[in-house]
Amino acid sequence: MKKKKKIKILIVDDEYAFCRSLKIFLEKIGFQAIIATNGEHALDLVREEVPAIMTLDMRMPGINGYDVLQKVKRMYPDLFIIVITAIDVPKMGEMLEHSGAHALLRKPVDLQKLSETIYGFVGHLL
């Protein structure tokens, strides 16, 4: 029997402890998770690994999350992007939606809400 391929999620955040915790959670619920701790690495991993889903922080050193979002959506318009950020700017959700993000979650992230968001999208992949 052929082993089912796990859906790959790229976690992008400059806080490694957050990435590690999220990776453990996502793997526990059945996904393959990979980590990038800066925008440059995220862009490289998107090209190398071609994930189906990406979680993305906005505030990072170097290439920030907004720039990553714009570049990734040009390369892979079908990539499902969930922005997870502590930044609270009026109309951020609208701005991100126009840039191609599919969901916006605030830190500290509600893992139940994150898993519901991911599973809601995964139905499109099956």
C-alpha positions in Angstrom: 0.0 0.0 0.0 1.4 3.4 -1.0 2.0 5.8 1.9 -0.1 8.9 1.7 2.1 12.1 1.1 1.7 14.6 3.9 0.7 18.2 3.0 3.7 20.5 3.5 3.5 23.7 5.5 6.2 26.3 5.6 6.4 28.3 8.9 8.0 31.7 8.5 8.8 33.6 11.7 12.0 35.1 13.1 11.1 33.7 16.6 12.6 30.2 16.5 10.8 29.1 19.7 7.5 30.0 18.1 8.4 28.1 14.9 9.5 25.1 16.8 6.3 24.9 18.8 4.2 25.4 15.7 6.1 22.7 13.9 5.5 20.2 16.7 1.8 21.1 16.8 1.4 20.8 13.0 3.3 17.5 12.8 1.1 16.1 15.6 -2.0 16.8 13.6 -0.6 15.1 10.5 1.2 17.7 8.4 4.9 18.0 7.3 6.3 21.3 8.6 9.4 23.1 7.7 10.8 26.3 9.2 12.3 29.5 7.8 13.4 32.2 10.4 13.8 35.0 7.9 12.3 36.3 4.6 15.3 35.3 2.4 15.3 31.7 3.7 11.5 31.6 3.2 11.8 32.6 -0.4 14.5 29.9 -1.0 12.3 27.2 0.8 9.2 28.1 -1.2 11.2 27.4 -4.4 12.9 24.3 -3.1 10.1 22.7 -1.1 7.0 24.0 -2.9 4.7 23.9 0.2 0.9 23.9 -0.1 0.5 26.3 2.9 2.6 29.0 4.5 2.3 30.7 7.8 3.9 34.1 7.7 4.9 36.7 10.3 4.9 40.3 9.1 7.7 41.8 11.2 11.0 40.2 10.5 14.5 41.6 9.9 15.7 41.8 6.3 12.9 41.0 3.9 9.7 41.6 5.9 6.6 39.5 5.7 4.7 41.8 3.5 7.5 41.7 0.9 7.7 37.9 1.2 3.9 37.7 0.6 4.1 39.8 -2.6 7.1 37.9 -4.0 5.6 34.5 -3.2 2.2 35.3 -4.7 3.9 36.3 -7.9 5.8 33.0 -8.1 3.1 30.7 -6.6 -0.3 32.3 -6.8 -2.1 29.2 -5.5 0.0 29.0 -2.3 -2.4 29.3 0.7 -0.9 31.9 3.1 -2.0 32.4 6.7 -0.5 35.6 8.3 0.2 35.2 12.0 1.3 38.4 13.6 1.3 40.5 16.7 1.0 43.7 14.7 -2.4 45.4 15.1 -2.8 47.9 12.4 -6.3 49.2 11.3 -7.5 47.5 8.1 -4.5 45.1 8.1 -6.8 42.2 7.1 -8.1 44.1 4.1 -4.5 45.1 3.0 -3.3 41.5 3.4 -6.3 40.1 1.5 -5.6 42.4 -1.4 -2.0 41.2 -1.3 -3.0 37.5 -1.5 -3.1 36.4 2.1 -6.0 34.0 2.8 -6.3 34.4 6.6 -5.0 36.7 9.4 -4.5 35.3 12.9 -3.2 37.3 15.8 -0.4 36.3 18.2 -0.6 34.6 20.6 -2.1 32.2 18.0 -5.2 30.2 18.9 -4.1 26.7 17.7 -7.7 25.6 17.4 -8.4 28.5 15.0 -5.2 27.8 13.1 -6.1 24.1 12.6 -9.6 25.0 11.5 -8.2 27.5 9.0 -5.8 24.9 7.6 -8.4 22.1 7.5 -10.8 24.5 5.7 -8.2 24.9 3.0 -7.0 21.3 2.9 -10.4 20.2 1.5 -9.5 22.0 -1.7 -6.4 19.9 -2.0 -8.1 16.5 -1.7 
